[in-house]
Amino acid sequence: MKLTIAVIICFMASHLIFSQTFKEVKTAQDVIDNYIEAVGGKSALEEVKTIRMKGSIEGMGQGASLNIFFSNDYFYLEISSAMFQMKQAADYNNKKGWSVFGSSTKDMTSQELAKSKKNIESALWQYVLNPEKFGIKYEMLQNEKVNGNDVYVIDFKTDDSVVSTNYYDTKTFMKLRQVSGSDDSEYSDIREVGSSKVKMPYAIKNQSGDVVFSEIKLNEKFDKKLLKKPEKQ
């Protein structure tokens, strides 16, 4: 009997932890509000200031290790394989950035910096937490399917320009796909990062390759030495 009661209590606790109450969807804003709730809630997302990710990427017939760090202020990317090495860094406050591919080093253009900054803003949930600040408006399109899952389709727009088109599962409200210009990414293996309550995808599939993250950490201090541009070889 004690065992049965313990099992029931565990089941109830598990149900309380994992069940979420979403609002009825009538507008695009309802979908966004449910998405925010699904991935941890507004308060938890606002506490995330930096994200560090380590993993691997399979593409172009070979595998490579992947190391990424980003915040509203900085971005650093390193991809290494037996065949090549690529690095990229950006200091958004000072509007500087550079990239290295093999033995070639070049400065990032203002357009490249702007695009990188927009990617970071989106990755840090700024377009759902502070849409007015960035002039973002939402428009709901016809529902579609992503890998067999019914999804709400939402355009993120500024004036008449579409920033991205996002696809949210109609049951879990997790974002399963995002299309931004020529970039088309699908997300899976979405789970909580440590004990943060924040949920993020640990697998991303796009035209560059299949990315699998082995480690994601939030709010770690960034080593500014990584921003120093390597000497040209």
VOBA-1610 file (N, C-alpha, C; in pm, whole numbers, padded with zeros to 5 digits, always signed):
BEGIN
Met+00083-00120+00000Met+00000+00000+00000Met+00087+00126+00000Lys+00194+00126+00086Lys+00282+00242+00092Lys+00347+00266-00044Leu+00384+00156-00110Leu+00447+00168-00241Leu+00351+00229-00342Thr+00224+00184-00338Thr+00124+00237-00430Thr+00103+00386-00407Ile+00093+00426-00282Ile+00074+00567-00250Ile+00193+00649-00298Ala+00314+00596-00280Ala+00435+00666-00323Ala+00435+00685-00473Val+00393+00581-00547Val+00388+00589-00692Val+00288+00695-00736Ile+00170+00700-00669Ile+00068+00798-00701Ile+00119+00940-00677Ile+00186+00959-00562Ile+00240+01091-00529Ile+00343+01135-00632Cys+00430+01041-00672Cys+00532+01072-00772Cys+00468+01109-00905Phe+00362+01034-00940Phe+00292+01062-01066Phe+00230+01201-01063Met+00166+01233-00949Met+00101+01363-00938Met+00203+01475-00942Ala+00316+01455-00875Ala+00420+01557-00875Ala+00476+01577-01014Ser+00499+01465-01083Ser+00549+01473-01220Ser+00451+01545-01310His+00322+01515-01291His+00220+01579-01374His+00215+01730-01349Leu+00232+01769-01222Leu+00229+01910-01190Leu+00350+01983-01247Ile+00465+01913-01251Ile+00587+01974-01301Ile+00580+01994-01450Phe+00531+01895-01523Phe+00541+01898-01668Phe+00416+01950-01738Ser+00303+01955-01669Ser+00184+02006-01734Ser+00189+02158-01735Gln+00141+02217-01843Gln+00138+02362-01855Gln+00002+02404-01904Thr-00042+02518-01856Thr-00170+02571-01899Thr-00146+02681-02001Phe-00194+02659-02122Phe-00178+02757-02228Phe-00311+02828-02252Lys-00301+02952-02297Lys-00422+03027-02329Lys-00478+02981-02463Glu-00606+03002-02481Glu-00669+02968-02609Glu-00611+03057-02719Val-00581+02995-02832Val-00518+03070-02941Val-00624+03133-03030Lys-00623+03265-03032Lys-00709+03341-03122Lys-00627+03435-03210Thr-00509+03474-03160Thr-00424+03568-03232Thr-00281+03519-03235Ala-00198+03585-03314Ala-00056+03553-03318Ala+00009+03578-03183Gln-00035+03682-03113Gln+00020+03712-02981Gln-00006+03598-02882Asp-00120+03532-02895Asp-00150+03418-02808Asp-00048+03307-02828Val-00010+03281-02953Val+00091+03179-02982Val+00224+03217-02919Ile+00263+03343-02933Ile+00390+03389-02877Ile+00388+03379-02725Asp+00278+03419-02662Asp+00267+03412-02517Asp+00279+03267-02469Asn+00217+03175-02541Asn+00225+03034-02505Asn+00366+02979-02526Tyr+00432+03026-02630Tyr+00571+02984-02655Tyr+00661+03029-02540Ile+00645+03154-02496Ile+00726+03205-02384Ile+00704+03119-02260Glu+00578+03085-02233Glu+00547+03000-02119Glu+00609+02862-02135Ala+00605+02807-02257Ala+00654+02672-02282Ala+00804+02659-02261Val+00879+02764-02295Val+01025+02753-02286Val+01082+02807-02156Gly+00995+02834-02059Gly+01046+02869-01927Gly+00980+02986-01859Gly+00909+03069-01935Gly+00844+03185-01876Gly+00927+03311-01893Lys+00859+03424-01893Lys+00925+03553-01919Lys+01036+03582-01820Ser+01014+03560-01693Ser+01115+03592-01591Ser+01242+03512-01612Ala+01228+03383-01640Ala+01346+03297-01659Ala+01423+03339-01784Leu+01353+03374-01891Leu+01420+03414-02014Leu+01492+03547-01996Glu+01431+03639-01923Glu+01494+03769-01901Glu+01621+03759-01818Glu+01635+03654-01740Glu+01754+03636-01658Glu+01874+03586-01739Val+01850+03538-01860Val+01959+03486-01943Val+02031+03602-02010Lys+02157+03621-01973Lys+02238+03729-02030Lys+02343+03678-02127Thr+02392+03556-02104Thr+02491+03496-02195Thr+02457+03349-02215Ile+02496+03297-02332Ile+02477+03154-02362Ile+02606+03100-02420Arg+02653+02988-02366Arg+02769+02918-02421Arg+02725+02779-02464Met+02766+02739-02583Met+02723+02611-02638Met+02843+02537-02697Lys+02851+02407-02667Lys+02955+02322-02725Lys+02889+02201-02788Gly+02945+02158-02901Gly+02888+02042-02967Gly+02963+02008-03093Ser+02891+01950-03187Ser+02953+01908-03313Ser+02858+01939-03428Ile+02917+01951-03546Ile+02838+01976-03666Ile+02881+01881-03775Glu+02783+01815-03836Glu+02810+01723-03946Glu+02764+01789-04075Gly+02857+01807-04166Gly+02825+01867-04294Gly+02943+01863-04387Met+02917+01875-04513Met+03021+01874-04613Met+03106+01747-04607Gly+03042+01638-04563Gly+03110+01510-04564Gly+03206+01488-04449Gln+03208+01577-04351Gln+03298+01558-04238Gln+03239+01619-04113Gly+03292+01578-03997Gly+03244+01630-03872Gly+03340+01733-03816Ala+03288+01824-03734Ala+03371+01929-03676Ala+03318+01963-03538Ser+03409+02006-03450Ser+03367+02051-03318Ser+03319+02195-03327Leu+03229+02230-03236Leu+03163+02360-03242Leu+03165+02423-03104Asn+03205+02551-03099Asn+03209+02624-02974Asn+03151+02763-02999Ile+03045+02798-02927Ile+02977+02926-02949Ile+02955+02996-02815Phe+02976+03128-02815Phe+02940+03210-02701Phe+02873+03336-02754Phe+02761+03375-02692Phe+02700+03500-02736Phe+02621+03567-02624Ser+02610+03698-02639Ser+02532+03783-02549Ser+02486+03902-02631Asn+02421+03997-02567Asn+02382+04119-02639Asn+02502+04202-02679Asp+02617+04176-02616Asp+02737+04256-02640Asp+02841+04187-02728Tyr+02852+04054-02716Tyr+02960+03983-02784Tyr+02910+03857-02855Phe+02990+03814-02952Phe+02965+03687-03019Phe+03099+03622-03052Tyr+03109+03492-03029Tyr+03230+03418-03065Tyr+03191+03281-03117Leu+03250+03242-03228Leu+03222+03112-03290Leu+03353+03048-03331Glu+03367+02920-03302Glu+03485+02844-03346Glu+03440+02707-03396Ile+03478+02675-03518Ile+03451+02544-03578Ile+03583+02483-03619Ser+03611+02363-03570Ser+03740+02299-03598Ser+03719+02155-03645Ser+03794+02118-03748Ser+03796+01980-03796Ser+03937+01947-03840Ala+03957+01825-03884Ala+04089+01785-03932Ala+04126+01856-04061Met+04026+01907-04133Met+04049+01968-04264Met+04057+02120-04259Phe+03989+02184-04165Phe+03988+02330-04163Phe+03954+02382-04024Gln+03976+02513-04006Gln+03936+02581-03884Gln+03874+02715-03920Met+03765+02746-03853Met+03696+02873-03876Met+03669+02939-03742Lys+03694+03071-03736Lys+03664+03149-03617Lys+03595+03278-03658Gln+03510+03326-03568Gln+03444+03454-03593Gln+03413+03518-03459Ala+03434+03649-03451Ala+03407+03721-03327Ala+03350+03857-03360Ala+03264+03908-03270Ala+03204+04039-03290Ala+03189+04108-03155Asp+03224+04236-03155Asp+03204+04324-03040Asp+03101+04427-03084Tyr+02975+04405-03047Tyr+02867+04489-03098Tyr+02872+04631-03042Asn+02921+04647-02921Asn+02928+04780-02862Asn+03024+04871-02938Asn+03137+04813-02980Asn+03238+04889-03054Asn+03226+04872-03205Lys+03123+04797-03247Lys+03095+04777-03390Lys+03217+04726-03465Lys+03277+04621-03407Lys+03392+04558-03469Lys+03372+04408-03474Gly+03428+04346-03577Gly+03421+04202-03588Gly+03519+04151-03691Trp+03551+04024-03683Trp+03644+03963-03777Trp+03609+03816-03796Ser+03662+03759-03902Ser+03644+03616-03926Ser+03772+03558-03983Val+03795+03433-03949Val+03913+03360-03996Val+03866+03229-04058Phe+03913+03202-04177Phe+03887+03073-04240Phe+04020+03023-04296Gly+04070+02916-04234Gly+04203+02867-04274Gly+04307+02972-04242Ser+04380+03018-04341Ser+04483+03120-04322Ser+04435+03260-04360Ser+04307+03273-04395Ser+04252+03401-04438Ser+04180+03471-04323Thr+04218+03595-04297Thr+04156+03676-04192Thr+04100+03803-04254Lys+03976+03836-04217Lys+03917+03960-04269Lys+03824+04022-04167Asp+03807+04153-04178Asp+03715+04224-04091Asp+03572+04204-04140Met+03479+04201-04045Met+03339+04191-04081Met+03289+04327-04130Thr+03206+04326-04231Thr+03147+04450-04281Thr+03035+04495-04187Ser+02990+04618-04203Ser+02881+04669-04121Ser+02754+04587-04144Gln+02735+04541-04269Gln+02617+04458-04300Gln+02626+04323-04230Glu+02747+04264-04229Glu+02766+04135-04161Glu+02746+04150-04011Leu+02795+04259-03954Leu+02776+04284-03811Leu+02628+04301-03778Ala+02557+04374-03864Ala+02414+04397-03841Ala+02336+04266-03846Lys+02369+04180-03944Lys+02301+04051-03954Lys+02332+03963-03835Ser+02458+03963-03792Ser+02497+03884-03676Ser+02424+03932-03551Lys+02413+04063-03536Lys+02344+04120-03420Lys+02197+04079-03418Lys+02133+04080-03534Lys+01992+04040-03541Lys+01975+03893-03503Asn+02069+03808-03547Asn+02063+03666-03510Asn+02071+03649-03359Ile+02158+03728-03295Ile+02174+03719-03150Ile+02049+03769-03078Glu+01992+03879-03126Glu+01869+03932-03066Glu+01759+03827-03070Ser+01748+03757-03181Ser+01646+03654-03193Ser+01676+03537-03101Ala+01804+03496-03094Ala+01843+03381-03012Ala+01823+03408-02863Leu+01831+03534-02824Leu+01810+03571-02684Leu+01665+03611-02657Trp+01575+03571-02744Trp+01431+03588-02727Trp+01386+03733-02724Gln+01469+03826-02774Gln+01434+03967-02766Gln+01310+04002-02849Tyr+01291+03929-02959Tyr+01178+03961-03047Tyr+01045+03912-02992Val+01049+03831-02887Val+00925+03791-02821Val+00910+03857-02684Leu+01022+03895-02622Leu+01016+03961-02492Leu+00997+04111-02504Asn+01060+04172-02606Asn+01054+04317-02624Asn+01025+04353-02769Pro+00913+04309-02823Pro+00885+04333-02965Pro+00876+04482-03000Glu+00820+04564-02909Glu+00805+04707-02939Glu+00941+04774-02957Lys+01038+04734-02875Lys+01172+04794-02882Lys+01235+04775-03018Phe+01208+04662-03082Phe+01269+04631-03210Phe+01173+04650-03327Gly+01056+04705-03298Gly+00958+04730-03404Gly+00901+04603-03464Ile+00892+04496-03384Ile+00844+04367-03433Ile+00693+04357-03417Lys+00628+04312-03522Lys+00486+04281-03519Lys+00466+04138-03567Tyr+00361+04074-03519Tyr+00335+03934-03553Tyr+00214+03922-03646Glu+00225+03830-03738Glu+00113+03800-03828Glu+00096+03649-03840Met-00024+03601-03810Met-00051+03458-03817Met-00089+03418-03959Leu-00024+03312-04008Leu-00052+03259-04140Leu-00129+03127-04128Gln-00149+03062-04240Gln-00219+02932-04240Gln-00135+02827-04169Asn-00199+02744-04086Asn-00128+02635-04020Asn-00064+02540-04121Glu+00049+02483-04082Glu+00119+02387-04167Glu+00162+02267-04083Lys+00249+02185-04138Lys+00307+02072-04066Lys+00459+02079-04077Val+00526+02043-03968Val+00672+02029-03966Val+00703+01890-03915Asn+00756+01807-04003Asn+00787+01668-03968Asn+00668+01596-03906Gly+00551+01618-03964Gly+00430+01550-03918Gly+00358+01619-03804Asn+00415+01725-03749Asn+00353+01796-03637Asn+00276+01918-03689Asp+00153+01935-03640Asp+00076+02054-03674Asp+00141+02176-03609Val+00156+02283-03685Val+00223+02402-03631Val+00147+02529-03666Tyr+00156+02625-03575Tyr+00113+02761-03604Tyr+00228+02829-03677Val+00195+02906-03779Val+00298+02976-03858Val+00284+03126-03833Ile+00392+03186-03782Ile+00389+03328-03745Ile+00501+03402-03817Asp+00464+03508-03888Asp+00563+03599-03946Asp+00602+03705-03843Phe+00734+03724-03827Phe+00785+03835-03747Phe+00818+03946-03847Lys+00753+04062-03834Lys+00766+04166-03936Lys+00806+04300-03874Thr+00881+04378-03951Thr+00907+04517-03920Thr+00858+04597-04039Asp+00760+04684-04016Asp+00693+04754-04127Asp+00640+04648-04224Asp+00689+04648-04349Asp+00642+04549-04446Asp+00747+04442-04475Ser+00853+04440-04396Ser+00960+04343-04417Ser+00947+04227-04320Val+00962+04105-04370Val+00955+03986-04285Val+01094+03954-04231Val+01109+03959-04099Val+01236+03926-04035Val+01257+03776-04035Ser+01153+03703-03997Ser+01160+03557-03997Ser+01020+03500-03994Thr+01008+03373-04033Thr+00883+03299-04023Thr+00908+03184-03927Asn+00830+03178-03819Asn+00851+03078-03714Asn+00734+02981-03707Tyr+00766+02857-03674Tyr+00668+02749-03674Tyr+00661+02687-03534Tyr+00544+02697-03470Tyr+00527+02652-03332Tyr+00429+02535-03324Asp+00470+02431-03254Asp+00386+02313-03234Asp+00253+02355-03171Thr+00142+02308-03226Thr+00011+02349-03177Thr-00023+02292-03040Lys+00051+02190-02994Lys+00025+02130-02864Lys+00125+02177-02758Thr+00254+02170-02792Thr+00357+02205-02693Thr+00401+02351-02704Phe+00374+02414-02819Phe+00414+02552-02848Phe+00565+02570-02857Met+00639+02460-02868Met+00782+02470-02893Met+00806+02513-03038Lys+00911+02593-03059Lys+00944+02634-03195Lys+01018+02521-03264Leu+00961+02471-03374Leu+01018+02356-03444Leu+01094+02397-03570Arg+01071+02520-03617Arg+01138+02563-03739Arg+01143+02715-03744Gln+01248+02766-03808Gln+01256+02910-03832Gln+01321+02934-03967Val+01258+03021-04046Val+01311+03058-04177Val+01338+03208-04175Ser+01463+03244-04199Ser+01501+03384-04202Ser+01589+03407-04325Gly+01532+03469-04427Gly+01605+03486-04552Gly+01635+03350-04613Ser+01763+03324-04640Ser+01803+03195-04696Ser+01831+03091-04589Asp+01826+03131-04461Asp+01851+03038-04351Asp+01723+02966-04312Asp+01729+02834-04311Asp+01614+02750-04277Asp+01659+02646-04176Ser+01611+02657-04052Ser+01656+02569-03945Ser+01539+02495-03882Glu+01562+02369-03849Glu+01465+02288-03777Glu+01524+02250-03642Tyr+01439+02251-03536Tyr+01486+02229-03400Tyr+01423+02104-03340Ser+01506+02032-03263Ser+01456+01912-03196Ser+01536+01889-03067Asp+01504+01780-02997Asp+01567+01749-02868Asp+01563+01873-02777Ile+01444+01928-02759Ile+01428+02048-02678Ile+01413+02008-02532Arg+01503+02059-02448Arg+01498+02022-02306Arg+01552+02134-02218Glu+01530+02116-02088Glu+01570+02218-01993Glu+01721+02227-01982Val+01772+02350-01976Val+01916+02373-01962Val+01950+02376-01814Gly+02016+02272-01766Gly+02050+02263-01625Gly+01925+02271-01540Ser+01929+02357-01438Ser+01813+02378-01351Ser+01754+02518-01372Ser+01773+02571-01494Ser+01735+02710-01521Ser+01587+02730-01551Lys+01515+02623-01580Lys+01376+02625-01627Lys+01366+02663-01774Val+01476+02715-01830Val+01477+02756-01970Val+01498+02634-02058Lys+01416+02619-02160Lys+01427+02505-02252Lys+01482+02552-02386Met+01579+02476-02437Met+01643+02509-02564Met+01663+02382-02646Pro+01672+02395-02778Pro+01698+02277-02862Pro+01844+02235-02854Tyr+01866+02106-02841Tyr+02002+02052-02841Tyr+02038+01994-02978Ala+01948+02003-03074Ala+01974+01957-03211Ala+01912+02055-03309Ile+01992+02096-03408Ile+01948+02188-03511Ile+01990+02135-03646Lys+01897+02137-03738Lys+01925+02090-03874Lys+01901+02204-03971Asn+02005+02239-04050Asn+01988+02339-04154Asn+02079+02308-04271Gln+02087+02401-04366Gln+02162+02375-04488Gln+02312+02365-04463Ser+02359+02418-04351Ser+02502+02412-04320Ser+02543+02277-04264Gly+02447+02203-04209Gly+02478+02073-04151Gly+02390+02044-04031Asp+02410+01929-03972Asp+02335+01888-03853Asp+02418+01919-03729Val+02362+02003-03642Val+02431+02044-03521Val+02372+01971-03401Val+02460+01915-03318Val+02417+01851-03193Val+02500+01912-03080Phe+02431+01970-02981Phe+02500+02031-02869Phe+02514+01930-02755Ser+02635+01916-02706Ser+02659+01828-02591Ser+02651+01904-02460Glu+02663+02036-02470Glu+02663+02118-02349Glu+02611+02258-02380Ile+02520+02306-02297Ile+02473+02444-02304Ile+02475+02499-02162Lys+02537+02617-02146Lys+02543+02681-02015Lys+02501+02826-02028Leu+02431+02873-01926Leu+02378+03008-01925Leu+02453+03096-01826Asn+02465+03223-01862Asn+02518+03328-01774Asn+02660+03302-01726Glu+02743+03249-01816Glu+02885+03237-01786Glu+02958+03363-01830Lys+03068+03396-01762Lys+03145+03514-01797Lys+03222+03492-01927Phe+03223+03593-02010Phe+03290+03583-02140Phe+03435+03631-02129Asp+03527+03554-02189Asp+03669+03590-02193Asp+03690+03687-02310Lys+03708+03815-02279Lys+03721+03916-02383Lys+03848+03900-02468Lys+03941+03819-02422Lys+04062+03794-02501Lys+04027+03727-02635Leu+03913+03659-02638Leu+03871+03592-02761Leu+03834+03692-02870Leu+03810+03818-02831Leu+03772+03919-02930Leu+03894+03972-03007Lys+04013+03945-02960Lys+04134+03996-03026Lys+04152+03930-03162Lys+04164+04012-03263Lys+04177+03959-03401Lys+04314+03895-03419Pro+04319+03773-03473Pro+04448+03706-03497Pro+04531+03783-03598Glu+04661+03770-03586Glu+04751+03832-03684Glu+04734+03763-03817Lys+04738+03842-03925Lys+04725+03785-04058Lys+04845+03696-04089Gln+04815+03580-04147Gln+04922+03486-04180Gln+04959+03499-04327
//
